[in-house]
């Protein structure tokens, strides 16, 4: 027998919540686990701009042939402009290379393999906590994974401890930073914090990898790009992973990019050749449809404006859900304890609830969230905020 020694591994804890939630017969259940945006009706709908772009593609697309290892060139240009700014001097100097990937997750894996193959011996440092898949993606790529403090035991952002840890990281190592809407905590660095991080990164000769999965969901499309653009302007080299899953609603289309900023145009060509070779052995060619949709939207002034308005609507809804939950908790004596929820950004909140409280919420009140207390705020039903607050109060 060839497979007799193969053991079963536990399923992904986040994706496993989908099945548990689906099997729960309670009509008043809450799905705060899986990271997808939901509208007021509880649906993850397709943005209007995306539907219009898809209809155009059906009418004018003439082929389904391969698009090359770096993906659709127009997509690469436009996504780089969205991240770095239309007037970025790096783009004018041809210091930027964009490689299309299967989602932001694919971009992270491509960056991991690039570091392992082209920068051998470099370790990567992740925030504690971070998105759990960060851990396994880079470990599978063969990198040594270490951590720097980000949120303390009192559920507070610890910038000083973070910077102190950066001082001990070996020169040349890679530090992964969340551009905005930190996953899972929702705590973001302020502008002055980012400048302090930049100073240490530059002085210690660290290589930043900026994970940019939620552009537009924090403070706005342009505002959320502030840190990435600061680092691109001040450092000769930078890695950025961009995802179109959330802000374009293209979850299942797996659309993302690895953007690499280099010291000059010649070095950008060198790096680009390596990325093409690595991607060839990962997925050969990336999927086209989602990238074609994004390019159609970003390349058309009217569609881009419609899309930007839709992203802003989503951002405002998430912010309102955050403040609304804190308001609902206040009469129950928990407003101050959970005030940080309104201060956090993006889809996720590190609520501060412990594993036992999360388990009780699930079993006694059919409220589903990740064990560490991470809640997808974008999954809250605005009409049932008081019911959710009552459930939280019951376990606190």
N, C-alpha and C positions, 0 to 999 in steps of 0.2 A: 504494500500500500504506500502510495506517495504522500498522501495528505494526513496520515494517521497521527502525526505529532503536532499538527497545527492546532493551536488553542484559540478559543473565542476571546476577543477583546471587548471591553465595555464600550458601549456606544457613546457618541459625542453627547456630553451632558446638556448642551443647549438645544441641539436638534432633538434630543430625546424628550424634551418638554413638549414638542409638537404632538407626539403620539399620546403622551399623558393628558395633555389638554383636550385633544380630540376625543379621548375615551371618557372624559368626565361628563356625566349627564346633567350636572347642575346648570340650569339655564342662566344663572347669574354669575358664571365664572369669569375670571379676568385672565387674559393672556398678556403677561408683561415679560415674557422670556425671550422669544426669538426677535432679533433686531430688524424688524421691518416697520416702515411707517404705515399708519392706518388713519383713514379720514374719519369724519364725524359719524359715519355709518359703520365703522369698524372694518372697512375694506382697504386693501392695498391696491388702489386703482392705478391705471396707466395714465400718466400726465397727458393733457390735451396736446401739448406740443409734440410729444412722442407719437401719438396716434396720427397727427397730421404728417409728420415726417415719414412714418411708415407707409402711409397712403401714397406719398410722392415716390417713395422708392419702388413700390409695386408697379407704378406706371412707367418709371424711367430706367430702372435697373435692367441691364441687358445681359449680364453674365453672373455666374456663380463660381468662376474660376478662382484659383488661389490668389491671395493678396500679398504674399511675401512674408518673410520672417518677422519684419518689423510692423506688419499690419498695414492698414489703410493709411497712406501718406497724409491725406488731408486731415484725418482724425488726429494723427500725431502732431501736426502743426497747430491745430485748433485747441487741442487739450493742453498743449504747452502754453499757448497764449492765455487760456483760462486760468491756469495755475500761476504763471509767472507775470502775466500782464501783457496786454497788446503791444506796449512800447518797451518791453524789456530789452536792454542793451545786449543781454546774453543771446537772445534770439537773433538780433541783427548781426552779432559777431559769429554766429553759427557755433556757439559753444554748447548747445543743447541738443541732446539726442532723445527721442521718445520711441519706445518700443511698446506696441500694443500687446496686452496680455489678457488672459481669461480672468477678468475681474481684478480687484485690488489684491486678492489673495494670490493670484498668479503673479502679479507684480512683486509681491513680497518674496515669493519663492524664487523668481528670476533674480532678484537682488541678492538673495542668500547664496544661490549658486555662483553668481558673479563674484561675490566676495570670496567664497571658498576657492574658486579656480584662479582668479586674477589677483587676489590679495591674500595669499596663503598665510596662515598663522594669525590672522586677525580674529579677535573675538567680537561678539556683539552683546550690547548691554540694553536691557529692556527695563521699563519702569515697573515698579512693584506697587500695585498690580498692573497688569496689562491685559490685552485681549488674549485669551488662552491659546488661540491658534498661533500667535506669535512664537510661543515657546516651541511648539512642535515643528513649525515650518523651518525655522532656522536650525534646529537640531537635526532634522532630516537632511538639510543641506550640508551637514557636517561641521557646523560652526559651534564653538564653545559659547554657551549662553550664560550670561551673568545678569545681575539686576542692580538697579539703583533705586533708592527710596523715592516715593512720590506722594503717597498718602499714608498718614500714620494711623495708629490704633484708635485714635479718637476721630477718625474719618476727616482729617484736615490735610490740606495741601502742605507739603513740607519742602519748600523751595531751597532753604538753607541746607537741609540734609542732602537734597539732591545734588546741589553744587559741591558740597563737601565730598560726596562720593565721586563726582566727575574728576576731582583733583587726584584721585587714586587710580583712575582707569589708565591702563598702559597706553602710551603714545601710539597712535595709529589704529586703535580699536574703533569699532563702529558703535555709535549710540543711536538707538531708535527713539524718535520724538514724535508725539502726536501733534499735528499742526493745529487742530482744534477739536472740540467735542470728544475729549479723551474717553476712550473705551477701555475699561468699564466705568470709570469714576464720574465722568462729567465735569471734573475740575480742570480748568484751563489756566495756563500761565498768562499773566498780564504782559503788556509791552515791555515794561522795565525788567520783568523776570526773564523774558526772552533775550534781552540785551545782555543780561548777566550770563545766561547760558552760552550765548554766542562768544562772549569774551573768554570763557573757560575752554570751550571747544576749540577756538582758534589757538589759544596759548598752549593747550595740551596736544595739539595736532591730532584731534579726533575727527573721524569722518561721520557727519550726520546723515542718517537715513530718516527722512520725514514721511510719516504715514499720513496721507491726506485723503481720508475716506469719506468725509462729511462736509465738503465745501458747500457753504450756503446754509447749513443747519445751525450754526453757532450765532454769529452776529451779522451775517450777510455774505454774499459771494465774494465781494472784494475784501471785506474786513477779515474774513477767515483766512485769506491768503497772505496776511501781513507777515507772519513769521517765516513762511517759506520764501517769500520775496526778499525779506531782510537777509536771510542766510545766503540766498543766491547772489545778492548784491555784494555781500561782504566776504564770501569765501570762494576760493578758486574751484572747489570740487564739492559736489552735493548729490545725494540720491533722494528722489521723491517718488513715492508710490501714490498714484491717483486712482480713485474708484468712481465709477458712474452708476453703481448699484442704487445708492440712496437718492442722490439729487436728481437723477434722471428716471428713477423707478425701474431700472433695467436689471433687477436682481437676477433673473434666470438667464439673461442674455450674456452674462459674464464679460463685462466690458471694463477694462482698466488700462493703465499704462505705467511703465517705469520710465521716469524722466531723469536723465543724468546730465548734470552740469559739469563741464570740464574747463580746464584752464585756457584752452585755445581750440580752434577749429580742427587742427590736425589730430590732437589728442581725442577729440570727440569722435572722429572717424575710427580711431583705433578701438575705443571703447565700444562703439557701435558694431564693429565687426565681431567683437567677442560676444556681445549680447545676442547677435543673430545666430552664432554658432551654438550658444547655450540653449537658446529657445528652440532650435532645430531638434535638440535631443529631449526637450520637455514636451512640446506640443506641435512642433513643426510649423504650422500656420495657426494664428489665432482665429476665433470665430469672427465673421464679418458683420452680421446684422446689427448688433448693438452699436458698434463703432460707426457704421454707416448712418445710423439714426442720429447719433451724437454729432457727427460731422454735418449732417443736413441741418440740424438745429443751430449749431454754433456758426455755421456759414451763411445763415439767412437772418437778416436783421429782425424781421417780424417774428419769426419762430423763436429766435433767441430772446426777444423781449417777453414773449408769452411764457417761455420756459422760466425766465428769471422771476416773473411775477408768481408763477406756481411754486417755485422754490421758496420765495418769500412767504407765501401763504402757509406752506408747511412749517417753516421756521417759526412763524408767529403762533401757529396752533400749538407747537411743542412748548413754547415759552408760556403760553396761557395755561396749558395743562400743568406745568410745573408750579406756577403761582397759585393756580386753583386748588391743587392738592394741599399745598401748605395752608391755604385759607381754610380748607375743610378740616385739617388737623388741629387748627388753632382752638376751636371751642372744646376740643377733647383734651386740651392741655399739652399738646405735642407740637405746637407751632414753632417754638424756639428750637426744640430738639431736631426738627426736620427742616429748619430754615434754609439749610444748604441746598436743598432740592431746587429752590427757586434761583439760587445763585449759580448753579451748574449750567452747562451748555450741552446742546445736542440731544440725541435720542436717549442716552443712558444716564442713569443715576446710581451712584454707589450710595444706597439708602442708609447704610449703617445698621441694618437689620442683620442679626447673626444667623447661623445655619439653623438653629433650633426654631427661631421665629419664622424663618422662611418655610421650614417644613410644616409648622403649624398653620401658616397662611394657606399652604397648598391643601393640607388634609382637612382642615376645619372650615375654610372659607373659599376654597377653589380659586385662590389667587396664585398664579404661576409666575415665578421669577427664578433666576439663577441662584444657586445655593449661597454664593458669597454675598447676596443681597443686592445684586445688580438688577435694576428694573428698567425695562424699556418703557420710558415715559410716553413715547409716541404710540403705545398700544393701549393707553388709558381711554376709557369711555367717559367723555366729559359730563354726560348726564348722570353718571354714577360715582362721582368723586366722593360724595359723603359716605356711600356704602364701602368704598375702598378705604377711606379714612377710618371708618368704624372697625373694619377688619384689622387694620394695622394697630389700632388702639387696643384691640382685644388681645393681641399677642405681646404688647409692650409692657 
